[in-house]
Each structure stands twice: as structure tokens, then as C-alpha cells.
Amino acid sequence: MLMESGNNDNPSVLPVVPMKPLSQCKTRLERIMGPQDREDLTMGMLRRVLLAIRGAGVDPFWVIGGDDRIRNMSRTLGAVWMEDLGRNLNDTITKAFESARMREVSALYLPGDLPFIKPGDIHQLIRSAQHQHNVTLSPARRDGGTNAILVPYDLIPYFRPELGSNSFRKHVGTAARMGVSVAFYYSGGMGFDLDDGSDLDEYEHMEPGLLERLMGRKPDNINRTPLQL
């Protein structure tokens, strides 16, 4: 059985961050960013997610899938990296959650593209679970998505992730059918994921210089013509 985190406020929770190879990440940005920029941006956001988990005192945490660059950075930041477990995103998360249940710990899904996430977001989300009595969900700020799912280990066999279109509504419905209480945690750090060019414009307005800080360098010329709102 995994030991509890050194932070006594954080019960035993195993964060799981699934990733794709960098060449397959952020394809919605292809019209405005070159491949190297998209890869560096993806790595910068993943770095923030992993540092937030580590800063919240939660250990161990897993990164699943990706490529050599993702593997190397994940291990450098203290994550356990492993090959992809499933046929698709939901299958991968389902299998990772089952691995957590076998270790008698709750499971926490987090995406790797949360540019504003902070350790306090992880800490407060775990607290929202009320000592693992609630399924806890964080909605994306738009598009009906789900940016975090925390499932108590004894409920894992009955809760299946359905990430994709309108996933937040689906996850709430699943919990309701199970007859378990649901906690909702929303913050800018959890709600703002990065999907397309309009997100880039908005986030640069919110935090000037964000893109350069995430990438660790100035981006190449970005074609912003398609981004006019």
C-alpha cells in the first residue's frame, strides 16, 4: 500500500497525468504555431502541472504515455513515468485508476495543459473530497469538459471516465446514478486549459509574457490572423 503524503491534509491520492507524444499534442494550434513551438509549449504546461502536484506534497504521481522528452522531464521532476496503458485516453485513465484502487488509494486525473495551475489548486481540490467521501470534479471554463476527476478508491470500480464532448455533464450523471455525493472545485488554475489560438490570445492578455515563460524562450513568429474574434 502506498503511504500517505507527507502533507497530513492530503489523504492518500495518486495523481495521474496522461500524455500523448509531443508530435500529436496541440494540433489545433497548427495553423498559427510551428511544431517546435507547440512541443515546447506542451512541455512548459506539463512542467507547471507536475510542479503543482509536487508543491502540494502529493507523492507519488504518475505521467502515462508521451515520448522520450516527456519521460525524461517527468522523471526529473519526481514523477513515475510509464508507457501508455490503454487504447485511448479513457481506457488509459480507467486502467490507471484501477491500479490506484489495487494500492488502496484514491485516483486523481489531471490533464497536462493547465498553464495557471498552482499547488493550492491541488490541495484545495483534495480537501473538497471530504476525506474521500465525494467524487470531486473540476469543470473546464468552457466547452463542457472536465479538468480534474478525483474518485475515492472504493468507488473506482463503479466510476468510468468519459472524457470528450460534454464530459462534465456525463460525469455528474454517472455519480448521480451511483448515488454518491459530488463536490465541485473550480478555480482559474483548474478551469483554464489551453486548446486553441483564442486561448493563447486571452491568456497572454491575462498574464503578459506567459507564452515565453512556458516555453522558456521567445516563440517564433505566430500567425495571429486566424485568431481575430
C-alpha positions, 0 to 999 in steps of 0.5 A, spaced: 500 500 500 502 506 498 503 511 504 500 517 505 503 524 503 507 527 507 502 533 507 497 530 513 491 534 509 492 530 503 489 523 504 492 518 500 491 520 492 495 518 486 495 523 481 495 521 474 497 525 468 496 522 461 500 524 455 500 523 448 507 524 444 509 531 443 508 530 435 500 529 436 499 534 442 496 541 440 494 540 433 489 545 433 494 550 434 497 548 427 495 553 423 498 559 427 504 555 431 510 551 428 511 544 431 517 546 435 513 551 438 507 547 440 512 541 443 515 546 447 509 549 449 506 542 451 512 541 455 512 548 459 504 546 461 506 539 463 512 542 467 507 547 471 502 541 472 507 536 475 510 542 479 503 543 482 502 536 484 509 536 487 508 543 491 502 540 494 506 534 497 502 529 493 507 523 492 507 519 488 504 521 481 504 518 475 505 521 467 502 515 462 504 515 455 508 521 451 515 520 448 522 520 450 522 528 452 516 527 456 519 521 460 525 524 461 522 531 464 517 527 468 522 523 471 526 529 473 521 532 476 519 526 481 514 523 477 513 515 475 513 515 468 510 509 464 508 507 457 501 508 455 496 503 458 490 503 454 487 504 447 485 511 448 485 516 453 479 513 457 481 506 457 488 509 459 485 513 465 480 507 467 486 502 467 490 507 471 485 508 476 484 501 477 491 500 479 490 506 484 484 502 487 489 495 487 494 500 492 488 502 496 488 509 494 484 514 491 485 516 483 486 523 481 486 525 473 489 531 471 490 533 464 497 536 462 495 543 459 493 547 465 498 553 464 495 557 471 495 551 475 498 552 482 499 547 488 493 550 492 489 548 486 491 541 488 490 541 495 484 545 495 481 540 490 483 534 495 480 537 501 473 538 497 473 530 497 471 530 504 476 525 506 474 521 500 467 521 501 465 525 494 467 524 487 470 531 486 470 534 479 473 540 476 469 543 470 473 546 464 471 554 463 468 552 457 466 547 452 463 542 457 469 538 459 472 536 465 479 538 468 480 534 474 476 527 476 478 525 483 474 518 485 475 515 492 478 508 491 472 504 493 468 507 488 473 506 482 470 500 480 463 503 479 466 510 476 468 510 468 471 516 465 468 519 459 472 524 457 470 528 450 464 532 448 460 534 454 464 530 459 462 534 465 455 533 464 456 525 463 460 525 469 455 528 474 450 523 471 454 517 472 455 519 480 448 521 480 446 514 478 451 511 483 448 515 488 454 518 491 455 525 493 459 530 488 463 536 490 465 541 485 472 545 485 473 550 480 478 555 480 482 559 474 488 554 475 483 548 474 478 551 469 483 554 464 486 549 459 489 551 453 486 548 446 486 553 441 489 560 438 483 564 442 486 561 448 493 563 447 490 570 445 486 571 452 491 568 456 497 572 454 492 578 455 491 575 462 498 574 464 503 578 459 509 574 457 506 567 459 507 564 452 515 565 453 515 563 460 512 556 458 516 555 453 522 558 456 524 562 450 521 567 445 516 563 440 517 564 433 513 568 429 505 566 430 500 567 425 495 571 429 490 572 423 486 566 424 485 568 431 481 575 430 474 574 434 
